[in-house]
């Protein structure tokens, strides 16, 4: 079958680093995406990994290991505004995980 | 600036009524998608389109239909609304099939009583 697994909740301290893991199972895989969604808002695109390795975009990085069917999103120098839900998704078309709610505390 | 809009933003309807949610994008994107979001389920794909006259069923398409008569619009119709269709609905678009960057509309909160 097709599925994505990610933790439901993560709490981290402002200024710290947090990693949100995602494992997937699918018969057809093109790449892994990450989206951010603040409460009451729409999802916004963060990153996409088609190949194994690390992609860095500012404070956010995303990693993919196709052989392990595993990826993660790494958020550095956490800020209060990073409190949101984070979704991994594989394609195509996009199938989303249930999301990880990140709470950043002072 | 290009954008994607949804209307209405909030709607309350009764069981059995037909409801149409509008989605309009000015990005000139070929691909458009409809998702519903419910607590504990994340975003689930309802229908999608890769171009004019093209429509495809997603994971939770039962009770929903779409049509694509132009590039800009993909209206979502609930043929006979059910309480189980109470949800937040998001429309999204992307430029091509291989890109994973989808641009989402602000969402429509639908309540079926």
Backbone of each chain as ProteinMPNN parsed JSONL, in Angstrom:
{"seq_chain_A": "XXXXXXXXXXXXXXXXXXXXXXXXXXXXXXXXXXXXXXXXXXXXXXXXXXXXXXXXXXXXXXXXXXXXXXXXXXXXXXXXXXXXXXXXXXXXXXXXXXXXXXXXXX", "coords_chain_A": {"N_chain_A": [[0.808, -1.186, 0.0], [0.167, 2.371, 0.067], [1.742, 4.804, 2.04], [2.645, 7.297, 4.473], [4.64, 8.016, 7.243], [4.968, 10.043, 10.025], [6.027, 11.806, 12.989], [3.477, 12.824, 15.29], [3.579, 15.031, 16.966], [6.004, 17.469, 17.969], [8.166, 19.076, 20.213], [10.262, 21.84, 20.775], [13.032, 23.915, 21.796], [13.4, 27.419, 21.522], [15.862, 28.63, 19.319], [17.181, 26.233, 19.167], [17.874, 23.08, 17.417], [15.825, 21.056, 15.376], [14.641, 17.915, 14.228], [12.489, 16.466, 11.924], [11.16, 13.478, 11.158], [10.371, 11.295, 8.404], [8.919, 8.485, 7.077], [8.226, 6.4, 4.305], [6.026, 4.471, 2.226], [5.535, 3.182, -0.855], [4.558, 2.239, -4.161], [5.264, 3.636, -6.389], [7.554, 6.158, -6.751], [8.669, 9.465, -6.865], [9.796, 11.592, -5.585], [10.377, 13.455, -2.516], [8.559, 15.812, -0.745], [8.275, 18.767, 1.32], [6.054, 20.605, 3.331], [4.842, 23.522, 4.972], [2.485, 24.558, 7.395], [0.766, 27.026, 8.968], [-1.444, 27.564, 11.761], [-4.758, 27.905, 10.739], [-4.019, 28.74, 8.267], [-2.876, 28.321, 4.816], [-1.176, 25.518, 3.306], [2.323, 25.837, 2.616], [4.991, 25.565, 0.336], [8.117, 24.067, 1.141], [10.437, 22.472, 0.513], [12.014, 20.129, -1.781], [13.078, 16.874, -2.499], [14.478, 14.971, -4.908], [16.564, 13.321, -5.369], [18.929, 11.286, -3.522], [20.306, 12.63, -0.528], [21.225, 15.819, 0.922], [19.379, 18.815, 0.936], [19.662, 22.249, 1.157], [18.1, 25.13, 2.39], [18.404, 28.073, 3.488], [17.591, 28.334, 6.86], [16.404, 25.925, 6.867], [16.695, 22.466, 6.071], [16.525, 19.578, 4.005], [16.44, 16.055, 3.801], [16.983, 13.028, 1.994], [16.775, 9.507, 1.696], [16.543, 7.188, -0.553], [16.912, 4.456, -0.642], [16.362, 3.674, 1.934], [13.808, 4.491, 2.191], [13.171, 6.927, 3.453], [13.134, 10.131, 4.932], [13.981, 13.437, 6.137], [13.222, 16.56, 7.717], [15.081, 19.302, 8.636], [15.289, 21.793, 10.964], [16.927, 24.663, 11.813], [18.251, 26.932, 14.304], [15.851, 27.636, 15.683], [12.852, 29.54, 15.643], [10.161, 31.349, 17.186], [8.175, 31.741, 15.326], [8.331, 29.502, 13.789], [6.666, 27.649, 14.79], [4.279, 25.459, 13.826], [2.493, 23.262, 11.59], [4.033, 20.542, 9.92], [4.347, 18.907, 6.882], [5.201, 15.941, 5.208], [5.403, 14.734, 1.85], [4.861, 12.571, -0.885], [5.294, 11.974, -4.424], [4.107, 11.192, -7.675], [0.595, 12.101, -8.256], [0.783, 14.448, -5.467], [0.871, 12.885, -2.314], [0.04, 13.256, 0.951], [1.52, 13.109, 4.232], [0.224, 12.798, 7.62], [1.038, 14.907, 9.09], [3.185, 16.845, 11.268], [3.041, 18.446, 14.255], [4.75, 21.163, 15.259], [5.919, 22.669, 18.116], [7.394, 25.511, 19.307], [9.154, 26.531, 22.05], [9.924, 28.979, 24.54]], "CA_chain_A": [[0.0, 0.0, 0.0], [0.866, 3.649, 0.087], [1.612, 5.472, 3.318], [3.749, 8.083, 5.017], [4.591, 8.074, 8.695], [5.733, 11.107, 10.66], [5.536, 11.984, 14.356], [2.325, 13.72, 15.346], [3.938, 16.271, 17.664], [7.383, 17.673, 18.401], [8.381, 20.327, 20.935], [11.676, 22.204, 20.805], [13.309, 25.2, 22.411], [13.839, 28.502, 20.64], [17.297, 28.65, 19.08], [17.695, 24.872, 19.033], [17.705, 22.38, 16.141], [14.862, 19.967, 15.467], [14.552, 17.06, 13.041], [11.199, 15.808, 11.755], [11.381, 12.327, 10.293], [9.266, 10.831, 7.564], [9.153, 7.244, 6.347], [7.155, 6.234, 3.33], [5.881, 3.199, 1.53], [4.773, 3.39, -2.075], [5.06, 1.476, -5.294], [5.812, 4.586, -7.347], [8.108, 7.272, -5.989], [9.441, 10.407, -7.664], [10.525, 12.497, -4.716], [9.741, 13.78, -1.242], [8.39, 17.247, -0.529], [7.902, 19.226, 2.657], [5.202, 21.781, 3.362], [4.581, 24.121, 6.278], [1.152, 25.145, 7.511], [0.42, 27.671, 10.233], [-2.85, 27.414, 12.131], [-5.685, 28.755, 10.009], [-3.463, 29.149, 6.98], [-2.738, 27.334, 3.751], [0.165, 24.935, 3.219], [3.289, 26.484, 1.738], [6.08, 24.68, -0.055], [9.42, 24.322, 1.749], [11.562, 21.854, -0.177], [11.757, 18.916, -2.539], [14.238, 16.039, -2.769], [14.28, 13.902, -5.888], [17.729, 12.449, -5.266], [19.471, 11.109, -2.178], [21.201, 13.665, -0.045], [20.735, 16.953, 1.691], [19.079, 20.069, 0.261], [19.629, 23.297, 2.165], [17.482, 26.406, 2.028], [18.424, 28.921, 4.683], [17.612, 27.602, 8.137], [15.769, 24.624, 6.674], [17.343, 21.49, 5.216], [15.745, 18.353, 3.861], [17.29, 14.913, 3.448], [16.291, 11.867, 1.444], [17.455, 8.261, 1.41], [15.581, 6.379, -1.294], [17.108, 3.042, -0.295], [15.744, 3.464, 3.245], [12.446, 5.057, 2.157], [13.232, 7.776, 4.648], [13.59, 11.5, 4.772], [13.733, 14.297, 7.288], [13.313, 18.012, 7.619], [15.899, 19.821, 9.729], [15.095, 23.218, 11.182], [17.975, 25.183, 12.682], [18.035, 28.258, 14.911], [14.402, 27.714, 15.764], [12.21, 30.78, 16.041], [8.779, 31.134, 17.606], [7.325, 31.713, 14.139], [8.405, 28.186, 13.172], [5.575, 26.829, 15.343], [3.381, 25.187, 12.71], [2.465, 21.85, 11.21], [4.922, 20.242, 8.801], [3.871, 17.725, 6.177], [5.965, 15.361, 4.119], [4.513, 14.275, 0.791], [5.559, 12.013, -2.045], [4.599, 12.241, -5.686], [3.156, 12.183, -8.214], [0.427, 13.401, -7.612], [1.214, 14.489, -4.072], [0.178, 12.201, -1.226], [0.577, 13.884, 2.148], [1.45, 12.503, 5.551], [-0.776, 13.419, 8.485], [1.596, 16.14, 9.619], [3.839, 16.943, 12.568], [2.821, 19.759, 14.857], [5.938, 21.631, 15.965], [5.748, 23.768, 19.067], [8.66, 26.099, 19.726], [8.948, 27.161, 23.355], [11.022, 29.883, 24.961]], "C_chain_A": [[0.849, 1.246, 0.0], [0.67, 4.297, 1.444], [2.841, 6.304, 3.611], [3.555, 8.134, 6.52], [5.501, 9.197, 9.177], [5.186, 11.309, 12.053], [4.411, 12.999, 14.386], [2.683, 15.062, 15.991], [5.417, 16.278, 18.02], [7.439, 19.021, 19.12], [9.868, 20.602, 21.02], [11.826, 23.619, 21.338], [13.792, 26.202, 21.363], [15.359, 28.524, 20.548], [17.91, 27.279, 18.859], [17.508, 24.347, 17.607], [16.698, 21.256, 16.353], [14.822, 19.219, 14.141], [13.196, 16.366, 13.029], [11.37, 14.712, 10.727], [10.135, 11.93, 9.526], [9.692, 9.532, 6.887], [7.962, 7.004, 5.43], [7.173, 4.838, 2.745], [5.002, 3.438, 0.321], [5.396, 2.589, -3.198], [5.681, 2.384, -6.347], [6.286, 5.83, -6.633], [8.956, 8.145, -6.884], [10.271, 11.336, -6.799], [9.711, 12.814, -3.477], [9.727, 15.296, -1.061], [8.047, 17.525, 0.922], [7.112, 20.523, 2.535], [5.009, 22.223, 4.81], [3.178, 24.699, 6.28], [0.967, 25.725, 8.907], [-1.072, 27.523, 10.478], [-3.713, 28.413, 11.373], [-5.208, 29.177, 8.636], [-3.419, 28.021, 5.972], [-1.334, 26.732, 3.793], [1.046, 25.736, 2.268], [4.482, 25.557, 1.535], [7.383, 25.085, 0.63], [10.56, 23.758, 0.911], [11.129, 20.587, -0.891], [13.078, 18.188, -2.762], [13.846, 14.952, -3.761], [15.394, 12.862, -5.782], [18.179, 12.324, -3.814], [20.359, 12.281, -1.799], [20.463, 14.788, 0.635], [20.528, 18.17, 0.796], [18.938, 21.147, 1.328], [19.017, 24.561, 1.603], [17.4, 27.251, 3.282], [18.51, 28.097, 5.949], [17.041, 26.201, 8.005], [16.604, 23.748, 5.743], [16.448, 20.271, 5.131], [16.651, 17.269, 3.307], [16.436, 13.787, 2.926], [17.26, 10.696, 1.291], [16.445, 7.341, 0.739], [15.715, 4.907, -0.919], [16.456, 2.697, 1.04], [14.299, 3.942, 3.291], [12.25, 6.014, 3.328], [13.703, 9.164, 4.277], [13.38, 12.271, 6.054], [13.844, 15.754, 6.904], [14.057, 18.5, 8.852], [15.692, 21.332, 9.82], [16.132, 23.693, 12.202], [17.597, 26.557, 13.21], [16.535, 28.552, 15.027], [13.914, 29.065, 16.272], [10.756, 30.475, 16.396], [7.867, 31.02, 16.386], [7.376, 30.382, 13.398], [7.345, 27.226, 13.742], [4.499, 26.69, 14.273], [3.296, 23.673, 12.536], [3.313, 21.663, 9.964], [4.504, 18.897, 8.199], [4.933, 17.246, 5.201], [4.967, 14.82, 3.103], [5.347, 13.663, -0.311], [4.689, 12.165, -3.283], [4.874, 11.104, -6.689], [1.796, 11.508, -8.446], [0.745, 13.315, -6.123], [0.274, 13.711, -3.167], [0.844, 12.683, 0.054], [0.529, 12.956, 3.359], [0.453, 13.277, 6.401], [-0.243, 14.655, 9.198], [2.19, 16.006, 11.004], [3.634, 18.347, 13.09], [4.047, 20.122, 15.681], [5.579, 22.805, 16.86], [7.128, 24.238, 19.497], [8.404, 26.871, 21.009], [10.174, 27.988, 23.737], [11.898, 29.236, 26.021]], "O_chain_A": [[2.077, 1.19, -0.059], [-0.451, 4.338, 1.953], [3.925, 6.06, 3.082], [2.434, 8.279, 7.007], [6.662, 9.283, 8.779], [4.015, 11.025, 12.303], [4.398, 13.936, 13.588], [2.152, 16.103, 15.605], [6.006, 15.242, 18.33], [6.824, 19.991, 18.676], [10.653, 19.697, 21.306], [10.883, 24.411, 21.333], [14.512, 25.843, 20.432], [16.057, 28.446, 21.559], [19.051, 27.179, 18.407], [17.051, 25.064, 16.717], [16.715, 20.584, 17.384], [14.952, 19.814, 13.071], [12.803, 15.747, 14.019], [11.685, 14.977, 9.566], [9.007, 12.192, 9.944], [10.713, 9.491, 6.202], [6.83, 7.365, 5.753], [8.183, 4.133, 2.766], [3.851, 3.851, 0.457], [6.592, 2.299, -3.193], [6.536, 1.945, -7.117], [5.493, 6.498, -5.97], [9.847, 7.659, -7.58], [11.323, 11.815, -7.221], [8.526, 12.494, -3.39], [10.749, 15.966, -1.206], [7.593, 16.646, 1.654], [7.45, 21.411, 1.752], [5.013, 21.412, 5.737], [2.732, 25.265, 5.282], [1.006, 25.001, 9.903], [-1.862, 27.376, 9.545], [-3.435, 29.613, 11.366], [-5.911, 29.89, 7.92], [-3.868, 26.907, 6.243], [-0.401, 27.378, 4.269], [0.579, 26.247, 1.25], [4.915, 24.86, 2.453], [7.723, 26.266, 0.7], [11.532, 24.457, 0.625], [10.05, 20.045, -0.652], [14.072, 18.794, -3.162], [12.985, 14.119, -3.479], [15.191, 11.682, -6.067], [17.843, 13.164, -2.978], [21.066, 12.846, -2.634], [19.26, 14.723, 0.886], [21.397, 18.514, -0.005], [18.186, 20.983, 2.289], [19.354, 25.008, 0.506], [16.44, 27.154, 4.047], [19.399, 27.258, 6.095], [17.172, 25.382, 8.914], [17.152, 24.227, 4.75], [15.705, 19.965, 6.064], [17.51, 17.522, 2.462], [15.298, 13.606, 3.359], [18.391, 10.853, 0.831], [15.58, 6.777, 1.41], [14.716, 4.189, -0.884], [16.043, 1.558, 1.254], [13.637, 3.813, 4.321], [11.285, 5.911, 4.085], [14.564, 9.339, 3.415], [12.681, 11.81, 6.957], [14.47, 16.12, 5.909], [13.704, 18.151, 9.978], [15.904, 22.054, 8.845], [16.198, 23.178, 13.319], [16.747, 27.25, 12.65], [16.035, 29.565, 14.538], [14.481, 29.648, 17.196], [10.197, 29.469, 15.96], [6.887, 30.275, 16.416], [6.579, 30.141, 12.492], [7.159, 26.124, 13.226], [3.884, 27.675, 13.865], [3.948, 22.912, 13.251], [3.318, 22.507, 9.067], [4.334, 17.901, 8.901], [5.502, 18.042, 4.454], [3.832, 14.489, 3.445], [6.418, 14.172, -0.641], [3.495, 12.449, -3.19], [5.735, 10.24, -6.522], [1.829, 10.339, -8.832], [0.95, 12.225, -5.588], [-0.947, 13.852, -3.238], [2.055, 12.542, 0.227], [-0.374, 12.131, 3.495], [-0.098, 14.286, 5.963], [-1.006, 15.373, 9.844], [1.766, 15.174, 11.806], [4.011, 19.323, 12.441], [4.348, 19.469, 16.681], [5.01, 23.8, 16.412], [7.933, 23.45, 19.993], [7.547, 27.753, 21.055], [11.295, 27.717, 23.308], [12.86, 29.848, 26.485]]}, "seq_chain_B": "XXXXXXXXXXXXXXXXXXXXXXXXXXXXXXXXXXXXXXXXXXXXXXXXXXXXXXXXXXXXXXXXXXXXXXXXXXXXXXXXXXXXXXXXXXXXXXXXXXXXXXXXXXXXXXXXX", "coords_chain_B": {"N_chain_B": [[-0.068, 40.753, -9.242], [0.303, 37.218, -9.626], [-2.051, 34.792, -8.482], [-3.949, 32.49, -6.422], [-7.266, 31.881, -5.837], [-10.083, 31.186, -3.717], [-13.564, 30.584, -3.452], [-16.798, 30.253, -1.895], [-15.281, 31.589, 1.169], [-16.25, 30.645, 3.516], [-18.881, 28.38, 4.174], [-22.132, 27.293, 4.914], [-24.261, 24.593, 4.666], [-27.053, 22.438, 3.886], [-27.734, 18.968, 4.44], [-27.878, 16.947, 1.556], [-28.074, 18.966, -0.321], [-26.808, 20.449, -3.363], [-23.545, 21.603, -3.801], [-21.169, 23.971, -4.881], [-17.793, 24.666, -4.993], [-15.562, 27.224, -5.713], [-12.522, 27.651, -7.537], [-9.883, 29.602, -8.592], [-7.139, 30.432, -10.565], [-4.429, 32.556, -11.401], [-1.958, 31.997, -12.286], [-1.517, 30.683, -14.597], [-1.109, 27.968, -14.598], [-0.83, 24.538, -15.54], [-1.616, 22.368, -13.971], [-4.023, 21.494, -11.544], [-5.483, 21.039, -8.308], [-7.585, 19.5, -5.856], [-8.005, 19.306, -2.39], [-9.015, 17.902, 0.742], [-9.032, 18.722, 4.203], [-8.865, 17.31, 7.282], [-8.965, 16.948, 10.824], [-6.472, 14.842, 12.073], [-6.17, 13.512, 9.703], [-4.632, 14.812, 7.869], [-3.866, 16.176, 4.64], [-5.93, 15.241, 2.039], [-6.224, 14.001, -1.217], [-8.682, 14.892, -3.554], [-9.686, 15.349, -6.261], [-7.956, 15.889, -9.38], [-6.371, 17.77, -12.016], [-4.635, 17.808, -15.074], [-4.739, 19.517, -17.126], [-6.748, 21.378, -19.518], [-9.914, 19.939, -19.974], [-9.044, 17.589, -18.852], [-9.436, 15.381, -16.172], [-9.009, 13.731, -13.032], [-9.45, 11.118, -10.632], [-8.893, 11.285, -7.14], [-7.711, 10.156, -3.955], [-9.993, 10.31, -2.278], [-12.519, 10.58, -3.76], [-15.242, 9.974, -3.954], [-18.538, 11.161, -4.15], [-17.876, 13.658, -4.996], [-17.239, 15.919, -7.745], [-15.476, 17.254, -10.588], [-14.777, 19.668, -13.156], [-12.956, 20.786, -15.992], [-12.821, 23.407, -17.853], [-11.364, 25.531, -18.692], [-8.056, 26.991, -18.371], [-7.788, 28.439, -16.009], [-9.689, 27.769, -14.038], [-11.041, 25.406, -11.683], [-13.7, 24.13, -10.624], [-15.187, 22.584, -7.773], [-17.634, 20.224, -7.163], [-20.076, 19.167, -4.903], [-22.245, 16.699, -5.098], [-24.488, 15.835, -3.617], [-24.655, 16.97, -0.673], [-23.158, 15.688, 2.308], [-22.964, 15.072, 5.86], [-20.52, 14.045, 6.477], [-18.856, 15.325, 4.762], [-18.218, 17.711, 5.788], [-15.629, 19.907, 6.232], [-12.349, 21.372, 5.684], [-11.523, 22.76, 2.656], [-9.013, 22.766, 0.24], [-7.671, 24.268, -2.606], [-5.193, 23.852, -5.117], [-2.393, 24.64, -7.247], [0.005, 23.86, -9.816], [2.939, 24.189, -11.888], [3.869, 22.172, -13.608], [3.903, 18.589, -14.24], [6.111, 17.364, -13.118], [7.05, 19.024, -11.21], [7.105, 19.668, -7.728], [6.264, 21.792, -6.301], [3.556, 23.115, -5.144], [1.046, 25.601, -5.219], [-1.072, 26.896, -2.895], [-4.522, 27.741, -2.402], [-6.453, 29.914, -0.168], [-8.298, 28.364, 1.18], [-11.517, 26.834, 1.868], [-13.966, 26.737, 4.261], [-16.266, 24.365, 4.893], [-19.408, 23.562, 6.128], [-21.683, 21.043, 6.727], [-24.913, 20.606, 7.559]], "CA_chain_B": [[0.623, 39.517, -8.912], [-0.471, 36.009, -9.823], [-2.576, 34.271, -7.225], [-4.983, 31.47, -6.489], [-8.333, 32.286, -4.933], [-11.184, 30.256, -3.518], [-14.788, 31.184, -2.944], [-16.696, 31.186, -0.781], [-14.31, 31.198, 2.195], [-17.01, 29.881, 4.504], [-20.222, 28.059, 3.698], [-22.944, 26.347, 5.679], [-25.314, 24.076, 3.808], [-27.827, 21.349, 4.478], [-27.574, 17.642, 3.859], [-28.63, 16.695, 0.338], [-27.97, 20.066, -1.286], [-25.637, 20.498, -4.226], [-22.672, 22.727, -3.45], [-20.002, 24.133, -5.744], [-16.713, 25.507, -4.475], [-14.804, 27.766, -6.833], [-11.078, 27.833, -7.45], [-9.428, 30.376, -9.744], [-5.72, 30.787, -10.46], [-3.923, 33.417, -12.474], [-0.569, 31.598, -12.544], [-1.481, 29.99, -15.886], [-0.6, 26.63, -14.35], [-1.587, 23.454, -16.147], [-2.098, 21.41, -12.986], [-4.837, 21.985, -10.428], [-5.773, 19.962, -7.369], [-8.478, 19.752, -4.728], [-7.751, 18.51, -1.195], [-9.759, 18.201, 1.963], [-8.196, 18.579, 5.383], [-9.598, 16.99, 8.497], [-8.086, 16.627, 11.951], [-6.051, 13.457, 12.137], [-6.024, 12.908, 8.376], [-3.783, 15.589, 6.974], [-4.469, 16.613, 3.379], [-6.261, 14.107, 1.183], [-6.507, 14.43, -2.583], [-10.041, 14.573, -3.995], [-9.605, 15.287, -7.717], [-6.919, 16.729, -9.936], [-6.43, 17.979, -13.462], [-3.344, 18.165, -15.668], [-4.957, 20.44, -18.221], [-8.14, 21.555, -19.925], [-10.645, 18.717, -20.316], [-8.473, 16.441, -18.156], [-9.724, 15.278, -14.743], [-8.633, 12.44, -12.477], [-9.905, 10.9, -9.266], [-7.891, 11.116, -6.115], [-7.92, 9.162, -2.903], [-11.317, 10.408, -1.645], [-13.314, 11.249, -4.78], [-16.664, 9.631, -3.905], [-19.417, 12.252, -3.746], [-17.342, 14.903, -5.537], [-16.918, 15.94, -9.155], [-14.827, 18.468, -11.082], [-14.679, 19.823, -14.605], [-11.918, 21.773, -16.336], [-13.171, 23.968, -19.162], [-10.327, 26.49, -19.046], [-6.854, 26.825, -17.566], [-7.811, 29.178, -14.754], [-10.692, 27.376, -13.041], [-11.377, 24.009, -11.408], [-14.726, 24.092, -9.585], [-15.457, 21.307, -7.108], [-19.057, 20.091, -6.869], [-20.59, 18.106, -4.049], [-23.526, 16.427, -5.752], [-25.507, 15.771, -2.575], [-23.789, 17.144, 0.492], [-23.337, 14.825, 3.478], [-22.283, 15.613, 7.039], [-19.128, 13.577, 6.429], [-18.108, 16.213, 3.892], [-17.814, 18.883, 6.557], [-14.174, 19.88, 6.17], [-11.715, 22.521, 5.039], [-11.148, 22.368, 1.302], [-7.946, 23.561, -0.353], [-7.339, 24.146, -4.011], [-3.779, 24.122, -5.354], [-1.978, 24.553, -8.641], [1.442, 23.749, -10.053], [3.225, 24.522, -13.276], [4.077, 20.997, -14.429], [3.711, 17.346, -13.508], [7.313, 16.934, -12.412], [7.376, 19.907, -10.101], [6.354, 19.376, -6.52], [5.883, 23.02, -5.644], [2.166, 23.48, -5.359], [0.614, 26.857, -4.607], [-2.384, 26.633, -2.32], [-5.458, 28.813, -2.106], [-6.651, 30.164, 1.264], [-9.18, 27.362, 1.77], [-12.943, 27.049, 2.105], [-14.49, 25.932, 5.373], [-17.629, 23.936, 4.565], [-20.141, 22.863, 7.173], [-22.916, 20.424, 6.234], [-25.758, 20.335, 8.732]], "C_chain_B": [[-0.298, 38.323, -9.152], [-0.91, 35.453, -8.476], [-3.549, 33.132, -7.504], [-6.024, 31.806, -5.431], [-9.399, 31.205, -4.856], [-12.398, 31.018, -3.017], [-15.911, 30.156, -2.898], [-15.615, 30.757, 0.208], [-14.975, 30.382, 3.296], [-18.384, 29.599, 3.925], [-20.856, 27.049, 4.637], [-24.075, 25.905, 4.766], [-26.02, 22.932, 4.513], [-27.569, 20.04, 3.749], [-28.462, 17.501, 2.628], [-28.538, 17.795, -0.702], [-26.719, 19.919, -2.152], [-24.851, 21.763, -3.906], [-21.512, 22.774, -4.435], [-19.022, 25.105, -5.111], [-15.851, 25.944, -5.657], [-13.325, 27.872, -6.514], [-10.597, 28.498, -8.737], [-7.969, 30.749, -9.552], [-5.285, 31.601, -11.676], [-2.446, 33.14, -12.737], [-0.403, 31.034, -13.958], [-0.861, 28.591, -15.751], [-1.478, 25.586, -15.024], [-2.28, 22.586, -15.105], [-2.888, 22.085, -11.882], [-5.326, 20.806, -9.608], [-6.797, 20.437, -6.343], [-8.153, 18.768, -3.611], [-8.801, 18.847, -0.139], [-8.839, 17.935, 3.147], [-9.067, 18.403, 6.604], [-8.604, 16.642, 9.589], [-7.751, 15.142, 11.953], [-5.841, 12.789, 10.788], [-5.084, 13.676, 7.459], [-4.553, 16.053, 5.758], [-4.712, 15.392, 2.505], [-6.752, 14.608, -0.167], [-7.885, 13.958, -3.029], [-10.071, 14.344, -5.506], [-8.442, 16.15, -8.174], [-7.019, 16.759, -11.455], [-5.057, 18.409, -13.958], [-3.511, 19.095, -16.867], [-6.426, 20.498, -18.57], [-8.717, 20.23, -20.422], [-10.078, 17.461, -19.659], [-8.866, 16.475, -16.683], [-9.413, 13.858, -14.288], [-9.111, 12.334, -11.036], [-8.716, 10.739, -8.336], [-8.32, 10.074, -5.106], [-9.342, 9.138, -2.354], [-12.301, 11.109, -2.565], [-14.82, 10.981, -4.697], [-17.485, 10.8, -3.389], [-18.992, 13.612, -4.268], [-17.151, 14.785, -7.051], [-16.255, 17.263, -9.5], [-14.937, 18.49, -12.6], [-13.673, 20.919, -14.89], [-12.178, 22.272, -17.757], [-12.186, 25.041, -19.604], [-9.138, 26.3, -18.109], [-7.014, 27.369, -16.16], [-8.679, 28.564, -13.661], [-10.851, 25.868, -12.908], [-12.416, 23.993, -10.282], [-14.947, 22.68, -9.054], [-16.928, 21.267, -6.724], [-19.321, 18.907, -5.955], [-22.01, 17.85, -4.518], [-24.692, 16.444, -4.767], [-24.765, 15.792, -1.24], [-24.167, 16.232, 1.651], [-22.548, 15.4, 4.644], [-20.815, 15.197, 7.073], [-18.25, 14.445, 5.535], [-17.833, 17.573, 4.548], [-16.302, 18.848, 6.7], [-13.673, 21.244, 5.718], [-11.18, 22.038, 3.702], [-10.104, 23.339, 0.759], [-7.807, 23.226, -1.831], [-5.859, 24.486, -4.162], [-3.493, 24.029, -6.837], [-0.467, 24.41, -8.71], [1.696, 23.853, -11.544], [3.365, 23.289, -14.155], [3.972, 19.747, -13.59], [4.922, 16.984, -12.666], [7.652, 17.832, -11.239], [6.527, 19.566, -8.886], [5.95, 20.626, -5.773], [4.464, 23.374, -6.039], [1.864, 24.763, -4.596], [-0.832, 26.673, -4.167], [-3.221, 27.905, -2.19], [-5.687, 28.904, -0.608], [-7.584, 29.178, 1.949], [-10.625, 27.807, 1.883], [-13.386, 26.138, 3.237], [-15.951, 25.639, 5.104], [-18.222, 23.162, 5.729], [-21.444, 22.346, 6.584], [-23.743, 19.998, 7.449], [-26.852, 19.31, 8.43]], "O_chain_B": [[-1.504, 38.392, -8.92], [-0.229, 35.622, -7.464], [-3.915, 32.854, -8.646], [-5.69, 31.994, -4.261], [-9.592, 30.422, -5.786], [-12.274, 31.977, -2.255], [-15.98, 29.279, -3.76], [-15.084, 29.654, 0.087], [-14.342, 29.535, 3.927], [-18.984, 30.452, 3.271], [-20.222, 26.096, 5.09], [-24.762, 26.731, 4.166], [-25.625, 22.515, 5.602], [-27.224, 20.032, 2.567], [-29.634, 17.878, 2.642], [-28.891, 17.573, -1.86], [-25.714, 19.345, -1.731], [-25.417, 22.847, -3.76], [-20.942, 21.74, -4.783], [-19.382, 26.223, -4.742], [-15.464, 25.127, -6.492], [-12.93, 28.144, -5.38], [-10.872, 28.015, -9.836], [-7.591, 31.309, -8.523], [-5.715, 31.363, -12.804], [-1.759, 33.961, -13.346], [0.716, 30.921, -14.457], [-0.186, 28.102, -16.657], [-2.7, 25.721, -15.078], [-3.398, 22.12, -15.324], [-2.479, 23.117, -11.35], [-5.556, 19.717, -10.134], [-6.862, 21.62, -6.008], [-8.04, 17.564, -3.839], [-9.387, 19.929, -0.138], [-7.986, 17.049, 3.106], [-9.904, 19.25, 6.916], [-7.529, 16.106, 9.316], [-8.637, 14.293, 11.848], [-5.391, 11.646, 10.718], [-4.779, 13.206, 6.363], [-5.757, 16.297, 5.834], [-3.799, 14.602, 2.262], [-7.582, 15.514, -0.249], [-8.221, 12.781, -2.901], [-10.441, 13.264, -5.968], [-7.993, 17.037, -7.448], [-7.65, 15.91, -12.083], [-4.399, 19.257, -13.354], [-2.536, 19.422, -17.544], [-7.247, 19.775, -18.005], [-8.083, 19.504, -21.189], [-10.591, 16.367, -19.895], [-8.655, 17.485, -16.012], [-9.537, 12.905, -15.058], [-9.171, 13.328, -10.313], [-7.692, 10.151, -8.683], [-9.174, 9.229, -5.372], [-9.851, 8.074, -2.002], [-12.866, 12.136, -2.188], [-15.599, 11.702, -5.319], [-17.188, 11.367, -2.338], [-19.663, 14.613, -4.016], [-16.928, 13.693, -7.573], [-16.439, 18.265, -8.808], [-15.16, 17.462, -13.239], [-13.549, 21.873, -14.122], [-11.795, 21.629, -18.734], [-12.175, 25.422, -20.774], [-9.217, 25.526, -17.155], [-6.44, 26.826, -15.217], [-8.44, 28.807, -12.478], [-10.802, 25.14, -13.9], [-12.055, 23.857, -9.113], [-14.896, 21.707, -9.805], [-17.42, 22.165, -6.041], [-18.854, 17.795, -6.199], [-22.883, 18.702, -4.35], [-25.751, 17.002, -5.055], [-24.309, 14.759, -0.75], [-25.347, 16.03, 1.939], [-21.578, 16.131, 4.444], [-19.972, 15.904, 7.624], [-17.026, 14.31, 5.553], [-17.275, 18.471, 3.917], [-15.746, 17.883, 7.223], [-14.454, 22.144, 5.41], [-10.473, 21.033, 3.628], [-10.277, 24.557, 0.807], [-7.825, 22.064, -2.236], [-5.331, 25.313, -3.418], [-4.249, 23.418, -7.592], [0.25, 24.79, -7.784], [0.8, 23.638, -12.36], [3.019, 23.341, -15.335], [3.952, 19.822, -12.361], [4.781, 16.364, -11.612], [8.442, 17.459, -10.372], [5.355, 19.214, -9.02], [5.345, 20.531, -4.705], [4.214, 23.871, -7.137], [2.355, 24.983, -3.489], [-1.701, 26.335, -4.971], [-2.705, 28.987, -1.91], [-5.18, 28.076, 0.149], [-7.657, 29.155, 3.178], [-10.92, 28.998, 1.98], [-13.205, 24.922, 3.179], [-16.782, 26.547, 5.088], [-17.613, 22.226, 6.247], [-22.219, 23.11, 6.009], [-23.331, 19.155, 8.245], [-27.644, 18.975, 9.31]]}, "name": "protein", "num_of_chains": 2, "seq": "XXXXXXXXXXXXXXXXXXXXXXXXXXXXXXXXXXXXXXXXXXXXXXXXXXXXXXXXXXXXXXXXXXXXXXXXXXXXXXXXXXXXXXXXXXXXXXXXXXXXXXXXXXXXXXXXXXXXXXXXXXXXXXXXXXXXXXXXXXXXXXXXXXXXXXXXXXXXXXXXXXXXXXXXXXXXXXXXXXXXXXXXXXXXXXXXXXXXXXXXXXXXXXXXXXXXXXXXXXX"}
